[in-house]
Every structure is written in structure tokens, then in C-alpha cells.
Amino acid sequence: MSDELVRVDLVQQADYRFDTRFGGEVPALLTDEPPPLGTGQGPSPVQLLCAAVANCLSDSLLFALRKYKQAPEPLRCSVEAQVGRNAEGRVRVLAMRAQLQLGVPAAQLQHLDRVLSQFEAFCTVTQSVGQGIAITTEVRDAEGALLKPATPLTH
């Protein structure tokens, strides 16, 4: 893949509420800080970060499975961010935990061990964010069986 420049433009609506524009045909998204700074009328920057990690991990897992002509749909992913104060007393995202769930039982998928061992390495956002924030991931199948325990992201 060649180098690419991605641009997002924000236009302030009021206080901490912004109209977030992605360009092209992509609809704008209203973003806002939660109270007491904002009014919580849209996702916060931390929620957007969680969404970016969840979306990229889900895309990466789906791509890896489809490479073997597997159908894991519908996938689910939840990401939690631990927000707290760092050593300097500043509020930061300290860690993230991702939980992915396949839409089918593991027995219906071939090459699953290979996919689970490498899909994270191809996730652009998670690998980038993970250089500064500890991210753990776990994967379960549709029946709740733990397929990949929550282990720290490797660089």
C-alpha cells in the first residue's frame, strides 16, 4: 500500500460540540464532550478512539477469515477504554480491552487457529494506537467459547 493522507475537518457548533466532516459522500458526524464540559450530544473523542479500534479489529478479523472463504457473520466487537490520570496527573486513556465475537460456532470455520494468531498484526489502527496504549483482545465464538484469551497486543 502506498502512503495515503487521510483528512477529517471539524467545525465548531457550540462549546465542545463539533460537526466532524470526513469528505466525499460520507455524512458528517456530530461529536461532543460529555458533561460537565459538553452536553454529550455526540460521541466523545475517547468513544471515537474505541470505535476506531473496534472497527479496525473487526475488519481485520473478517478479512482474514474471508481470505479462507469463511463466513463468520455477524461479527460483534466491544472495546472498553480505561480512562484515568497518568503519573503527571493528566487524564489519559491508560488501557483498552477489545472483545470480539464470531457470529457462528468455531467448529464451522476452517483455518481459525491461523487466523486468530495473526489478524491483529494487520490492523492498522490497533497496531498504531497500541504503540502508546496497552490493548488486549479476546475472541469468542457464537456459543461463547473462548478462542483467543485476552493477551496484550504485540508490536
Residue frames as a rotation matrix with the C-alpha (Angstrom) as fourth column:
MET 1
0.584 0.812 0.000 0.00
0.812 -0.584 0.000 0.00
0.000 0.000 -1.000 0.00
SER 2
-0.285 -0.667 0.688 1.32
0.606 -0.682 -0.410 3.43
0.742 0.300 0.599 -0.86
ASP 3
-0.857 -0.049 -0.513 1.36
0.453 -0.545 -0.705 6.33
-0.245 -0.837 0.489 1.55
GLU 4
-0.118 0.906 0.406 -2.04
0.720 -0.203 0.663 7.93
0.683 0.371 -0.629 1.99
LEU 5
-0.984 -0.090 0.157 -3.18
-0.026 -0.788 -0.615 11.16
0.179 -0.609 0.773 3.57
VAL 6
-0.182 0.951 -0.251 -6.45
0.861 0.277 0.427 10.96
0.476 -0.138 -0.869 5.50
ARG 7
-0.928 -0.108 0.355 -8.17
-0.006 -0.952 -0.306 14.21
0.371 -0.286 0.883 6.43
VAL 8
-0.021 0.913 -0.407 -11.01
0.962 0.129 0.240 14.99
0.272 -0.386 -0.881 8.82
ASP 9
-0.713 -0.157 0.684 -12.28
0.105 -0.987 -0.117 18.55
0.694 -0.012 0.720 9.34
LEU 10
-0.269 0.613 -0.743 -14.06
0.961 0.124 -0.246 19.82
-0.059 -0.781 -0.622 12.45
VAL 11
-0.520 0.227 0.824 -16.30
0.081 -0.947 0.312 22.87
0.850 0.229 0.474 12.55
GLN 12
-0.942 0.117 -0.313 -17.34
0.315 -0.001 -0.949 24.10
-0.111 -0.993 -0.035 15.99
GLN 13
-0.202 0.953 0.226 -21.09
0.563 -0.076 0.823 24.29
0.802 0.294 -0.521 16.52
ALA 14
0.552 0.302 0.777 -21.12
-0.463 -0.665 0.586 25.41
0.694 -0.683 -0.227 20.16
ASP 15
0.570 -0.388 0.724 -18.78
-0.750 0.113 0.651 24.92
-0.334 -0.915 -0.227 23.11
TYR 16
-0.439 -0.790 0.428 -17.30
-0.582 0.613 0.534 21.40
-0.685 -0.015 -0.729 22.77
ARG 17
0.338 0.649 0.681 -19.74
0.264 0.630 -0.731 20.24
-0.903 0.427 0.042 20.08
PHE 18
-0.478 -0.596 -0.646 -18.30
-0.532 -0.388 0.752 19.88
-0.699 0.703 -0.131 16.57
ASP 19
0.832 0.538 -0.134 -19.56
-0.391 0.397 -0.831 18.96
-0.394 0.744 0.540 13.14
THR 20
-0.155 -0.918 0.364 -16.99
-0.302 0.395 0.868 16.35
-0.941 0.025 -0.339 12.08
ARG 21
0.742 0.417 -0.524 -16.60
-0.567 -0.026 -0.823 16.13
-0.357 0.908 0.217 8.33
PHE 22
0.179 -0.628 0.757 -14.92
0.104 0.777 0.620 13.24
-0.978 -0.032 0.205 6.53
GLY 23
-0.512 -0.362 -0.779 -15.20
-0.645 -0.437 0.627 14.47
-0.567 0.824 -0.010 2.94
GLY 24
-0.963 0.129 -0.237 -16.76
-0.119 0.588 0.800 12.96
0.243 0.799 -0.551 -0.15
GLU 25
-0.176 0.969 -0.173 -20.11
-0.291 0.117 0.950 11.25
0.940 0.217 0.261 0.28
VAL 26
-0.491 -0.049 -0.870 -19.51
0.700 0.572 -0.427 10.35
0.519 -0.819 -0.247 3.95
PRO 27
0.526 0.767 0.368 -22.11
0.352 -0.590 0.727 12.03
0.774 -0.253 -0.580 6.16
ALA 28
-0.320 -0.588 0.743 -20.91
-0.441 -0.602 -0.666 14.43
0.839 -0.540 -0.067 8.84
LEU 29
0.071 0.244 -0.967 -20.89
0.710 0.668 0.220 13.28
0.700 -0.703 -0.126 12.45
LEU 30
0.504 0.145 0.851 -21.77
-0.414 -0.825 0.386 15.41
0.758 -0.547 -0.356 15.46
THR 31
-0.072 -0.585 -0.808 -19.19
0.661 0.579 -0.478 14.97
0.747 -0.568 0.345 18.24
ASP 32
0.447 0.269 0.853 -19.31
-0.423 -0.777 0.466 16.37
0.788 -0.570 -0.233 21.77
GLU 33
-0.772 -0.634 -0.057 -17.70
-0.180 0.304 -0.936 16.01
0.610 -0.711 -0.349 25.16
PRO 34
-0.010 0.773 -0.634 -19.79
0.742 0.431 0.514 14.55
0.671 -0.465 -0.578 27.97
PRO 35
0.733 0.287 0.617 -20.93
-0.183 -0.791 0.584 16.82
0.656 -0.541 -0.527 30.82
PRO 36
0.359 0.499 -0.789 -19.66
0.600 -0.771 -0.215 18.86
-0.715 -0.396 -0.576 32.55
LEU 37
-0.660 -0.661 -0.357 -17.62
0.150 -0.582 0.799 20.18
-0.736 0.474 0.483 29.59
GLY 38
-0.913 0.348 -0.213 -20.09
-0.285 -0.170 0.943 19.41
0.292 0.922 0.254 26.82
THR 39
-0.159 0.946 0.282 -23.65
-0.957 -0.077 -0.280 18.23
-0.243 -0.315 0.918 26.56
GLY 40
-0.610 -0.180 0.771 -22.99
-0.189 0.979 0.078 14.68
-0.769 -0.098 -0.632 25.35
GLN 41
0.376 0.841 -0.389 -24.96
-0.577 -0.116 -0.809 15.15
-0.726 0.528 0.441 22.12
GLY 42
0.741 -0.205 -0.640 -22.50
-0.505 0.458 -0.732 13.02
0.443 0.865 0.235 20.17
PRO 43
0.763 -0.506 -0.402 -19.65
0.595 0.793 0.131 10.60
0.252 -0.339 0.906 20.70
SER 44
0.813 -0.561 -0.157 -16.64
-0.318 -0.653 0.687 11.87
-0.488 -0.509 -0.709 22.63
PRO 45
0.275 -0.800 -0.533 -13.05
-0.908 -0.034 -0.418 11.63
0.316 0.599 -0.736 21.36
VAL 46
-0.601 -0.484 0.636 -12.45
-0.692 0.714 -0.110 8.59
-0.401 -0.506 -0.764 23.62
GLN 47
0.246 0.765 0.595 -15.56
-0.138 0.635 -0.760 6.90
-0.960 0.105 0.262 22.24
LEU 48
0.823 0.002 -0.568 -14.34
-0.564 -0.117 -0.818 7.62
-0.068 0.993 -0.095 18.70
LEU 49
-0.253 -0.966 -0.059 -10.97
-0.960 0.258 -0.112 6.07
0.123 0.029 -0.992 19.58
CYS 50
-0.428 0.190 0.883 -12.75
-0.354 0.864 -0.358 2.95
-0.831 -0.466 -0.303 20.90
ALA 51
0.664 0.747 0.040 -14.87
-0.200 0.228 -0.953 2.82
-0.721 0.624 0.301 17.75
ALA 52
0.475 -0.564 -0.675 -11.80
-0.866 -0.166 -0.471 3.10
0.154 0.809 -0.567 15.53
VAL 53
-0.614 -0.711 0.341 -10.05
-0.769 0.637 -0.057 0.23
-0.176 -0.297 -0.938 17.34
ALA 54
-0.166 0.647 0.745 -13.21
-0.169 0.725 -0.667 -1.92
-0.971 -0.237 -0.011 17.32
ASN 55
0.771 0.502 -0.391 -13.91
-0.417 -0.066 -0.907 -1.25
-0.481 0.862 0.158 13.66
CYS 56
0.158 -0.804 -0.573 -10.35
-0.959 0.013 -0.283 -1.96
0.235 0.594 -0.769 12.55
LEU 57
-0.680 -0.379 0.628 -10.09
-0.578 0.803 -0.142 -5.19
-0.450 -0.460 -0.765 14.59
SER 58
0.183 0.852 0.491 -13.43
-0.113 0.514 -0.850 -6.37
-0.977 0.101 0.191 13.21
ASP 59
0.742 0.032 -0.669 -12.38
-0.651 -0.203 -0.732 -5.53
-0.159 0.979 -0.129 9.65
SER 60
-0.240 -0.953 -0.186 -9.06
-0.963 0.258 -0.076 -7.31
0.121 0.161 -0.980 10.11
LEU 61
-0.566 0.104 0.818 -10.67
-0.325 0.884 -0.337 -10.46
-0.758 -0.456 -0.467 11.55
LEU 62
0.539 0.837 0.098 -13.33
-0.160 0.216 -0.963 -10.51
-0.827 0.504 0.250 8.81
PHE 63
0.522 -0.415 -0.745 -10.73
-0.852 -0.206 -0.482 -10.02
0.047 0.886 -0.461 6.07
ALA 64
-0.550 -0.810 0.206 -8.52
-0.826 0.564 0.013 -12.80
-0.126 -0.163 -0.979 7.46
LEU 65
-0.329 0.504 0.799 -11.44
-0.083 0.827 -0.556 -15.24
-0.941 -0.249 -0.231 7.62
ARG 66
0.722 0.646 -0.250 -12.78
-0.268 -0.072 -0.961 -14.31
-0.638 0.760 0.121 4.19
LYS 67
-0.032 -0.829 -0.559 -9.31
-0.992 -0.041 0.117 -14.91
-0.119 0.558 -0.821 2.76
TYR 68
-0.934 -0.251 0.255 -10.04
-0.256 0.967 0.013 -18.58
-0.249 -0.053 -0.967 3.52
LYS 69
-0.598 0.771 -0.219 -13.59
-0.313 0.027 0.950 -18.21
0.738 0.637 0.225 2.14
GLN 70
-0.681 0.350 -0.643 -15.11
0.719 0.486 -0.497 -18.46
0.138 -0.801 -0.582 5.63
ALA 71
-0.183 0.722 0.667 -18.37
0.044 -0.672 0.739 -16.77
0.982 0.164 0.092 6.69
PRO 72
-0.738 -0.215 -0.640 -18.17
0.604 0.213 -0.768 -15.68
0.301 -0.953 -0.027 10.36
GLU 73
-0.762 0.407 0.504 -21.03
-0.336 -0.914 0.229 -13.18
0.554 0.005 0.833 10.20
PRO 74
0.675 -0.007 0.738 -22.40
0.078 -0.994 -0.081 -11.40
0.734 0.112 -0.670 12.10
LEU 75
-0.323 -0.860 -0.396 -19.31
0.701 0.064 -0.710 -10.25
0.636 -0.507 0.582 13.98
ARG 76
0.882 0.454 0.127 -19.55
0.239 -0.662 0.710 -8.22
0.407 -0.596 -0.692 17.18
CYS 77
-0.229 -0.961 -0.157 -16.88
0.715 -0.057 -0.697 -6.19
0.661 -0.272 0.700 18.92
SER 78
0.919 0.394 0.012 -16.85
0.269 -0.650 0.711 -4.23
0.288 -0.650 -0.703 22.17
VAL 79
-0.176 -0.981 0.078 -13.97
0.586 -0.168 -0.793 -2.02
0.791 -0.094 0.604 23.26
GLU 80
0.870 0.329 -0.367 -13.58
0.485 -0.439 0.756 -0.57
0.088 -0.836 -0.541 26.74
ALA 81
0.028 -0.857 0.515 -11.12
0.233 -0.495 -0.837 2.22
0.972 0.144 0.186 27.48
GLN 82
0.381 -0.026 -0.924 -9.76
0.924 -0.008 0.381 2.70
-0.017 -1.000 0.021 30.97
VAL 83
0.229 -0.233 0.945 -9.50
0.239 -0.928 -0.286 6.45
0.943 0.292 -0.157 31.48
GLY 84
0.750 -0.054 -0.660 -7.55
0.658 -0.049 0.752 7.80
-0.073 -0.997 -0.001 34.42
ARG 85
0.883 -0.467 -0.051 -4.69
-0.462 -0.883 0.086 10.02
-0.085 -0.052 -0.995 35.43
ASN 86
0.575 -0.777 -0.255 -1.12
0.331 0.506 -0.797 9.38
0.748 0.374 0.548 34.37
ALA 87
0.038 -0.664 -0.747 1.98
0.990 0.126 -0.062 9.98
0.135 -0.737 0.662 36.52
GLU 88
-0.890 -0.364 0.276 1.75
0.359 -0.931 -0.069 13.73
0.282 0.038 0.959 35.79
GLY 89
-0.612 0.718 -0.332 -1.88
0.278 -0.197 -0.940 13.81
-0.740 -0.668 -0.079 36.93
ARG 90
-0.590 0.389 -0.708 -3.27
-0.762 -0.557 0.329 14.33
-0.266 0.734 0.625 33.40
VAL 91
0.291 0.789 0.541 -6.34
-0.379 0.615 -0.692 12.45
-0.878 -0.003 0.478 32.19
ARG 92
-0.500 -0.505 -0.703 -5.36
-0.861 0.205 0.466 9.83
-0.091 0.838 -0.538 29.61
VAL 93
0.778 0.523 -0.349 -6.55
-0.565 0.825 -0.022 6.59
0.276 0.214 0.937 28.06
LEU 94
0.069 -0.782 0.619 -4.47
-0.915 0.199 0.352 4.17
-0.398 -0.591 -0.702 30.13
ALA 95
-0.866 -0.285 0.411 -5.50
-0.136 0.924 0.356 0.86
-0.482 0.253 -0.839 28.57
MET 96
-0.092 0.845 -0.527 -8.02
-0.995 -0.090 0.029 -0.67
-0.023 0.528 0.849 26.19
ARG 97
-0.694 -0.034 0.719 -9.70
-0.154 0.983 -0.102 -4.06
-0.703 -0.181 -0.688 26.07
ALA 98
-0.333 0.548 -0.767 -11.35
-0.938 -0.104 0.332 -5.47
0.102 0.830 0.549 22.95
GLN 99
-0.488 0.293 0.823 -13.77
-0.121 0.910 -0.396 -8.39
-0.865 -0.293 -0.408 22.94
LEU 100
-0.514 0.281 -0.811 -14.69
-0.854 -0.075 0.515 -9.83
0.084 0.957 0.278 19.55
GLN 101
-0.259 0.488 0.834 -17.40
-0.229 0.808 -0.544 -12.42
-0.938 -0.332 -0.098 18.97
LEU 102
-0.986 -0.055 -0.156 -17.91
-0.166 0.310 0.936 -14.51
-0.003 0.949 -0.315 15.88
GLY 103
-0.242 0.968 -0.067 -21.43
-0.963 -0.248 -0.101 -14.98
-0.114 0.040 0.993 14.58
VAL 104
0.578 0.367 -0.729 -21.04
-0.504 0.863 0.035 -18.76
0.641 0.347 0.684 14.21
PRO 105
0.882 -0.306 0.357 -19.61
-0.144 0.547 0.824 -21.63
-0.448 -0.779 0.439 16.29
ALA 106
0.065 -0.969 -0.239 -15.86
-0.808 -0.191 0.557 -22.14
-0.585 0.157 -0.795 15.86
ALA 107
-0.258 -0.151 0.954 -16.45
0.128 0.974 0.189 -25.66
-0.958 0.171 -0.232 14.51
GLN 108
0.701 0.610 0.369 -17.97
0.463 0.005 -0.887 -24.13
-0.542 0.793 -0.279 11.35
LEU 109
0.852 -0.417 -0.315 -14.78
-0.516 -0.772 -0.373 -22.25
-0.088 0.480 -0.873 10.45
GLN 110
0.737 -0.672 0.073 -11.62
0.667 0.705 -0.242 -23.61
0.111 0.228 0.967 8.87
HIS 111
-0.070 -0.921 0.384 -8.11
0.677 -0.326 -0.659 -22.25
0.732 0.214 0.646 9.48
LEU 112
0.811 0.512 0.282 -9.33
0.166 -0.664 0.729 -20.46
0.561 -0.545 -0.623 12.62
ASP 113
0.643 -0.635 -0.429 -6.13
0.620 0.102 0.778 -21.06
-0.450 -0.766 0.459 14.62
ARG 114
-0.324 -0.805 0.497 -4.03
0.945 -0.257 0.200 -19.45
-0.033 0.534 0.845 11.91
VAL 115
0.109 0.481 0.870 -6.42
0.471 -0.796 0.381 -16.51
0.876 0.368 -0.313 11.55
LEU 116
0.934 0.341 -0.106 -6.52
0.232 -0.354 0.906 -15.88
0.272 -0.871 -0.409 15.31
SER 117
0.381 -0.870 -0.313 -2.74
0.796 0.136 0.590 -15.94
-0.471 -0.474 0.744 15.56
GLN 118
-0.578 -0.776 0.252 -2.21
0.776 -0.427 0.464 -13.19
-0.252 0.464 0.849 13.01
PHE 119
0.211 0.722 0.658 -5.26
0.893 -0.416 0.170 -10.99
0.397 0.552 -0.733 12.32
GLU 120
0.775 0.103 -0.623 -4.26
0.472 -0.750 0.464 -8.30
-0.420 -0.653 -0.630 14.85
ALA 121
-0.209 -0.971 -0.117 -0.91
0.547 -0.216 0.809 -7.74
-0.810 0.105 0.576 13.13
PHE 122
-0.639 0.014 0.769 -2.76
0.747 -0.226 0.625 -6.42
0.182 0.974 0.134 10.06
CYS 123
0.484 0.860 -0.164 -4.98
0.870 -0.452 0.196 -3.98
0.094 -0.238 -0.967 11.97
THR 124
-0.146 -0.598 0.788 -3.63
0.565 -0.705 -0.429 -0.52
0.812 0.383 0.441 11.08
VAL 125
0.306 0.349 0.886 -5.41
-0.393 -0.801 0.452 1.46
0.867 -0.486 -0.109 13.80
THR 126
0.992 0.128 0.001 -4.94
-0.056 0.432 0.900 -1.01
0.115 -0.893 0.436 16.64
GLN 127
0.391 -0.917 -0.074 -1.25
0.907 0.398 -0.141 -1.53
0.159 -0.012 0.987 15.88
SER 128
-0.203 -0.441 0.874 -0.74
0.329 -0.872 -0.364 2.25
0.922 0.213 0.322 15.74
VAL 129
0.482 0.473 0.737 -2.70
-0.526 -0.517 0.676 3.06
0.700 -0.714 0.000 18.90
GLY 130
0.955 -0.052 -0.291 -1.13
0.222 0.775 0.591 0.08
0.195 -0.630 0.752 20.66
GLN 131
0.037 -0.991 0.125 2.29
0.615 -0.076 -0.785 1.70
0.788 0.106 0.606 20.43
GLY 132
-0.636 -0.273 0.722 1.18
-0.257 -0.808 -0.531 4.13
0.728 -0.523 0.443 23.12
ILE 133
-0.032 0.720 0.693 -1.75
-0.999 -0.018 -0.027 2.44
-0.007 -0.694 0.720 24.87
ALA 134
-0.910 -0.248 0.331 -1.85
-0.289 0.954 -0.080 -1.15
-0.296 -0.169 -0.940 26.12
ILE 135
0.018 0.917 -0.400 -4.55
-0.997 0.048 0.066 -3.03
0.080 0.397 0.914 24.19
THR 136
-0.807 -0.161 0.568 -5.71
-0.250 0.965 -0.082 -6.55
-0.535 -0.208 -0.819 24.97
THR 137
-0.211 0.744 -0.634 -8.00
-0.945 0.010 0.326 -8.58
0.249 0.668 0.701 22.75
GLU 138
-0.690 0.095 0.718 -10.04
-0.169 0.943 -0.287 -11.71
-0.704 -0.319 -0.634 23.19
VAL 139
-0.511 0.533 -0.674 -12.15
-0.787 0.024 0.616 -13.64
0.345 0.846 0.407 20.70
ARG 140
-0.540 0.471 0.698 -15.16
-0.237 0.711 -0.663 -15.88
-0.808 -0.523 -0.272 21.39
ASP 141
-0.947 0.309 0.087 -17.37
0.193 0.334 0.923 -17.83
0.256 0.890 -0.376 19.06
ALA 142
-0.374 0.890 0.262 -21.16
-0.460 -0.423 0.781 -17.58
0.805 0.171 0.567 18.80
GLU 143
0.445 0.524 -0.726 -21.56
0.312 0.670 0.674 -20.11
0.839 -0.527 0.135 21.63
GLY 144
0.869 -0.116 0.482 -19.33
-0.444 -0.616 0.651 -18.08
0.221 -0.779 -0.586 23.97
ALA 145
0.762 -0.647 -0.043 -16.34
0.630 0.723 0.286 -20.43
-0.154 -0.245 0.957 23.78
LEU 146
0.653 -0.619 -0.437 -13.08
-0.398 -0.771 0.497 -18.55
-0.644 -0.151 -0.750 24.39
LEU 147
0.910 -0.292 0.294 -10.95
0.410 0.523 -0.747 -18.95
0.064 0.800 0.596 21.26
LYS 148
-0.070 -0.921 0.384 -8.26
0.522 -0.362 -0.773 -16.37
0.850 0.146 0.506 21.97
PRO 149
0.353 0.190 -0.916 -7.70
0.930 -0.174 0.323 -15.26
-0.098 -0.966 -0.238 25.55
ALA 150
0.976 0.024 0.216 -7.17
0.043 -0.996 -0.082 -11.57
0.213 0.090 -0.973 26.26
THR 151
0.271 -0.953 -0.138 -3.46
0.905 0.203 0.373 -11.12
-0.327 -0.226 0.918 25.72
PRO 152
0.241 -0.212 -0.947 -1.59
0.000 -0.976 0.219 -7.83
-0.971 -0.053 -0.235 25.33
LEU 153
0.994 0.089 -0.062 -1.17
-0.047 -0.163 -0.986 -6.53
-0.098 0.983 -0.158 21.81
THR 154
0.228 -0.961 0.154 2.23
0.596 0.263 0.759 -7.39
-0.770 -0.081 0.633 20.38
HIS 155
0.612 -0.079 -0.787 4.15
-0.461 -0.844 -0.273 -4.94
-0.643 0.530 -0.553 18.24
